[in-house]
Amino acid sequence: MKLLVAIANHGQGNRQYLDAIVETWRSMPHDVDIVALSNIPKDLGPHVEVRVGVPSENPRSLPFAHRELFAERRGDYDAFVYSEDDTLARPQQIDAFFDAQAKLNPDEIAGFVRYEESPDGTRTVSTIHSFFRWLPHTVVQRGGEWFAQHSNPHSAFFIVTQDQLGRAIDSGGFLVQPHEGRLHMLESAATDIYTQCGLTRLLPIDRLLDVLLHHMPNKYLGKMGVTLDELDTQVEALHAVRRGELPSDTLIRVEPDLPKAVHAKHVHRPPLTEVTETLAGAKRVLSIGAGAGELEAPLLADGADVTVVPVDAVLGRCCERRGMEVVHGPLDRLTDALGEGAFDAVLMESVLHLVENPADVLAVARVVLRDGGFVVATTPNTTSLRSRREAAREPAARIRSFHESATHPASGRWLRHQLTDAGLRVAAVRHVPLGNASRLATLLAKHRPSLANGLVLATARK
C-alpha cells in the first residue's frame, strides 16, 4: 500500500521521539512518504519532507496543517496517516487497523487508544480518564468482530483510506480553520475527522491490545488512565451489555454542551479527602451517579457498606470489581430497588447540575435515607472567576439555561436552594479547590467562595 504520513513537530522539542517514529515508519512493509509539519525549517534527513507553516497566529494550530496537505494529495495514496510527534505506531498496529477497517462500513473508521509504560513495563491506558467513558449502546458486530465507541476520540493519531478522506473533505467539516470545541485545539486537529465529517470511530473491543499506541513521554503515569486489568473489566462489561445481561442506557449525561466539556462529571474521579471525611461514620452509603468507583473506594476501606447507582453498566462493573454493590437505574425505579430508609448517607458527586430536574434525584435520596441520615452533594462552581473569564472570552461558554447547555448554572447558593426545596436541612456549604490549586484559588475558597474554582460541597440532613 502507498501511505502518506504527516507528523506534527513544533520547534526542536520531541526530536528523540520524532526520530524513533520516522525510523519505525521507514521500516514498514509499505510504500511510505513522510512529511513533517513544522513551524521552522529543519533537516530530518533525505527521506523526510519538511513542510513549514502554521495555519494561524496560534502556534497550537500547527497540527491543522495536515488538512491542506492531504487535500492536495488525496488521489495519490491508498491511505493517509496523521500523527503527533510523540505517539508511536508499530507495524502490528497498522496491520490491525487495515484488518479491522476491512470489516467496517465505508463511513466507519477503526480507531486507536494510547498507553504509557512505567519503568517496570506496566502499561496504563491514558485514553481513559476524567469524564471519558465507553458508550454501552454503541456495541456493534462487523464481520464477526465486536466494536464499540469511546467518548474520547483523541489518540493523537488516525488513519483514513482514500475514500474516507474524500468523504471527509466533501462533508465540509475537514478543510476548516483551526478551532477549539469540545476539545482543545491540539485535540480538535486530530479528531475533526471523526466528530464533524460524517464518519464514526469504532474500537475493536475483542483486540484492543492490537491498537494500543505508545505515548512515548509517559508523562501521565500516576496521574490518569486505567490499568490493563481494568480495561479488561470494562470490555467484559461491554460484552455483557451486547448479550443483554447488563443495561445499555445511561443514568445521566456527564458532559454539558459547553466548549472543552467544562463542568463535566469526572467518572474517573480520584478520591477526595473532603468527601471521605464528610461521610466518615456512615455505615451504609449510597452513591447516586457513581463513576468507576475510585471516589467511593476509601469508604469501603473505612468499613462502610457502599451501594452505587452508576452512570452506566460499564462503570458499574468497575465498581463491582472494587467490592461495591451495584443497582442500576432508571431513577424512577430506584426507590423500590433500594428500599425505604436503608441508608445512613447518600452521596451525589457532580450529579445535580447535570439533570434537568434535580428534585427527582433528591426525592430518591429522601426516601432511601433513614431518619436523621444525610446527603452529601457536590457541584462545580460555574460562577467562579475562571468560569466568568471564559464566558467573557467565549460566549459559547456562557450557561444560559439547562435547555441550551445541558447544565444548570450551579453555585453554592444554587445547591443550597436545591437541597432546601427538597425538604432537607442544610448543615454546611463549602468550596473545595481541586488539583494543585494556586494560592489565589485557596484564598478565594476561604474569603470569596462564590469566585473560587473547584467544587461546591454541601451537607444536608433529612
N, C-alpha and C positions, 0 to 999 in steps of 0.2 A: 504494500500500500504506500501511497505517497502522502506524507503528512507535513503540514506547516505548523511549527511550534513557535509561539510567541511568548517570551518570558519578560515580565516587567522587572526592571532592575534600576532603582533610583540611586544616583551618586555612586560612591565607591563601596557602599555597605554591602554586606552579604556576599562578597566576592567568593569566599571559600565555599559557600553553598551553591552559588551560581556555577562555579567551575565543575562541581560534582554533578550537578543537574545536566550541564552541557555534555559532559563525558558520558553520562548514562544514556542520553538521547542518541549520541553518536554510535553507541554500541547496539542500538535497537535493530532488529531484523526487518527494518522498513526503510524506504527512501525518505529521509527526513531533512527538511530545511529548517534551520533555526534562525530566528530573528529576535535580538534583544531590544527591548523598548527602553530607551534611556533619556534622561534629561541633559546629558552631557556626552560629548564624543568619548569613545573608549575603544581600546583594541582587545577583542576577546578571541583573537586567533583567526586563522584563514577560513574556518568552517562556520563562523557565526556572523551574520549580517547585523550591524548595529543601526537602528533607526532612531534618530534623535528628534525629540519634540514632545512637548507636553500639551495636551489638548486645551487646557485653560490656564488661567493665572494660578489656580490652586495646584501646588505640586503633587497633591494626593490624586490628581486626575490622571496621572501618568498611565495607570493600568487601562484606562479607556482607549488608549492609542491602538489597542489590538483591533478595535472595531473597523476603522478605516482600512487597516492592513488586510484583514480578512475579506472585506468587501471588494477591494482591488483585485484579489487573487481567488475569488470564490470559485472560479471554474478550473483552477489549476491543480487542485489537490483532492484526494479522496476524503480527508478528514482534517479538522483544524483543532489545535490544542492551545489553550491559554493556561499559563502557569505563573504564579508568583515565584520569586527567585529563592525561596527557602522551602519549597514543597517538592519532595522527590517522588517521582513515579518510576517504578521499575518495570521491566518487560512483562512480568506476570500480571501487573495491574492493567497494563494496556491490553494484553490478551484477554483478560477477564472482561474489560469494557466491551470489546468488539463481540465477544461471545454472548454477553448479556444483551447488547444492543440488537443483535440479530433476532432476539426473541420478542422485542418490544414493537409497539406500533410506531408508525412514522412520526407521530407527534409526541413521543415519549423518549426521554434521554436517560441512559444509565448514569448514575451519579457515583461520587466517591465520598469518603469520610477521611478525616485526618487523625493521626495518632501522634503521641510523643513517647519517647523512650527514656527511662531512667538509667543510670549507670549500671544497675544490675540486670538490665534487659526487660524490666517490667514495662508494659505498654499501657498507656492511658488514652482513651478516645476523647480528644479535646473538642470534637464537633458537638458533643452532647453536654450542654451546660446551660446555666441560667434559666431562661424561660423556654428554651427549645425542647421539643418533645416529638416522639413518634405520633403520627396521626392514625389511630387504630382503624378508622373507617376506610382507609385507603388501600388496605391489603388486597392485592390482585394477583392472579396467576397469569403468566405469559409463557407459552412454550414449555409447560411443565415445571416452571420455576416460579417461586413466590417473590413478590416485590412489594414495597411499601414506601410511603413518603415520610420524610422527616421535616419538621418545620424549619430547621436550619439549612438553607440551601447553599451555604458557603463552605467550600473546601479549598479555596484559593487556586482552583484548577477545574477545567472542564474540557471535554472533547465533544465535538459535534461533527456529524457527517456533512458532506457537501450539500445533500438535500436539506438537512435540518438548518444549515447556515442560510440557505436560500429562503426557507420558510421564515426564519428569524428576521432577515433583512426585509422581506416583503411585508412582514407584520407591522413595520413602522416602529417597533419597540427596541430595535437593536442599534441603529445608527442615530443615537440621541446624544445630547450634550451631557457632560459629566454632571452627576447629581447625587443627592442623598435621598433616601426614602425610608423604608422600613429598616434598612441597614445603613451604615456609614458609607462614605464614598468608595473606599477600597473594596469593601464587600459588594457594593452595588455593581461595581465594574465586573465582578466575577459571577454575578447572579442574575443580571437582567435577562440573560438567555433563557432562564427558567421562569422568571417572575412576570415578564411583560412581553413575551414573544409568542405566546400561544403554545408553548412546549411544557411538558410536565416532567419533572425529575423524579425518577424512581430508583430506589436502592435494592439490590438483590439480597434479601434478608437471609437466604439459605447459605450465602457465601460472602458475608461481609468482610471476612479477613482477606479476601482476594482483592478488595477495592479500598484497602487502607493505604493512605499516603502518609509518608513521614514528614511531619513539620520539624525540620532539622534543628532549629534553635532550642527546642524542648523548653521554651520559656514559660509554659503554663503548667508545668509539673507541680503538683501540690496546690494549685490554685483553682483549677477547674478540670472537668472531664470525668469520665467513668471508667472503671476497670473493665477488662475484657470479660470477667465473670459477670459483672452487672449488665454488660451489653448482651451476654447470652441470656440473662434473665429477661431482658426486655424483648429480645427476639422470640423467646419461647412464649411470652405473653401475646405477641402478635399472632403466632400460630394458634394459640388458644382462642383468640378472637375470631380468626377465619374458620375455626372448627365450630364456632357457636358456643364455646364454653365460657367465654367472657363477653361482656357487652362492648359494642364498638362506639357508643356515644360518649360525649364529653360532658362533665358536670357543669363547668363554667368555661367561658372563653378566657384565656390567660393573657392575650395581647390586645391592648386598645388600638384604635385606629389613629395612631399618633406617629410622627416621624421617629425612627430608630426605636420603635416599640417602647418608648419611655412609659414608666408606671406599670409595666407588665408584672405579672406574678412570676417569681422565680420558682419553678418547680424543682430545681436543683439548688435549694437554699441550704447553705451550711448552718449548723446550729447557731442560734442567737442566745447569748447568755441572758439577756433581759427577759426573753420569753421563758427560758428554762427556770429562771429564778422566780418569775411571777407564778408559774404553775407548780412550784415546789409544795409538796404536801398533799396534792391531789392524788387520790388512789386510782380513780378511773377517769381517764381523759379521752375526750372525743375531738378529733381534728377534722373539721369540715373543709374540703378543698385542699387536701394534702397533696404534696408533690411526691418525690421519690422516697421521702421518709428521713432524710438527713436531719431536718429540723427537729423532728419528734424523737429521734434516736436517744438523746440524753434523758428523756423522760423514762424510757424503758430501763436505762442503766440505773436510774434512781429508784426503780422498783414499782413504777406505775404500770397499770394495765392500759394500753393505748389502743384505741379503735380509730380507724381512719375512714373517711369517705373521700376517696382520691379524685383528682381531676379526671383521670381516665384509668382504664384497666391495666395499661402497661405500667403506669406509675404505681398503681395498686399492687401489682405483683412485686415491685421493688420494695414496697412497704412490708408485704408478707415475708419477703426474704429477710427483712430486719427483725421479724418477730411480732409484727403488729397484726391485729385482727382487721380485716377489710370488709366494709359494707359498701356496695355500690348504689349510686343514685337511681332515679332522679330525686330531686328534693322533695317532691310531693308524696313520695312513698317512704321517706326515711323514718318518720316517727313510728310507723308500725314495725319497721325492721329493727329499730334501736331500742324501743321501749321507753315508757314514761318514767322520768325521774331516775334514769340509770347511771348518770354521770355526775362526778363532782365538779368537772370543769369542761368547758367547750372552747377549743382554740379555732379561730378563723384568721389565718395569716394571709393578708393581702387578698381577701376574697370580696368583701362587701362593696368596694368601689367598682368591681367588675361585673356585678349582677344588676339588672335593671331595677329590681325591687328588693333592696336589702332586707326589708321586713320579712320576706319569705324565708330567708336563711335564719334570721333571728327568731322567727316563730318556731322553727325546728329546735333551736337551741333552748328556748324557754321550756318546751315540752320535755326534752330529754334530760334537762338539768334537775337534780334533786333540789328540794327547798334549801336555800342558803348557798347553793352552788354558784359558780361564777363563770363569766365569759371573758376570754382574753382575745381581743381583736386588734389587728394591725392594718394599716393602710399607708401607702406612700403619701407624703405631703405635697400635693400638687400646687400649693401656694408658696412653696419655698422660693428663696431668692433665685436659685438656679433655674427653677421652672419658669419664673416670671421673665428672666432674661432670655430664655429660649423662646418663649412665646412672643416676646417683643422682636426678636431677631427673625423668627419664622412663624408667620401667622397660622400655619397648619398645625403647630404645636399647641395652640390655644384650645383649652377644653371649654366648649360652649354648652354642650348637653350630652347626656348619655346616648341619645339617638344619633348624634353626629360623631361622637368619639369613642363609643363603646366603653366609656368610663365616666364615673362621676367626678366632679371637681372636689376631691377629698382633702380634708384637713382635720386638725384636732377638733375644731368646732363642729365640723360636719359629722365626724364619727361620734362625738358626744350626743348630737341630736338623734342619730340613728338608734343608738342604744337606749336613750331616754324614751323615744317614741315607741319602742318595743316593750316598754314597761319594765326596763331594767334600771337598777340604781347604780349610777356611775361612781366608782370609787376613786379612780385616778386616770389622768391622761398625761402622757409624757412623750418626748421625742427621742428617738434612738438613731444617732448617726451610724452610718454603715461603712464598712471597709476601713481604709486608712483615712479617717476623717481629718480634715485640716483643722488648724487651731480656730479659724473663723467658724467652721461648722460646729465645733464643740461649744464655742461661746454663744452662737445663735441658739443652739438647742437649750442652753441654760437661761439666756436672758431674753431672746426674741424667738420663741419656739415656732411662731407662725411662719417665720422665714427660714427655718432650718431644713436642710435637705436630709433625706433619710426616711425612716418610718415613724408614724404615729402609733403608739401603743396605748390601748385603753383597757381598763378592767372594770367590769360591772357585775353586780350580784342580782340574782333572781329574788 
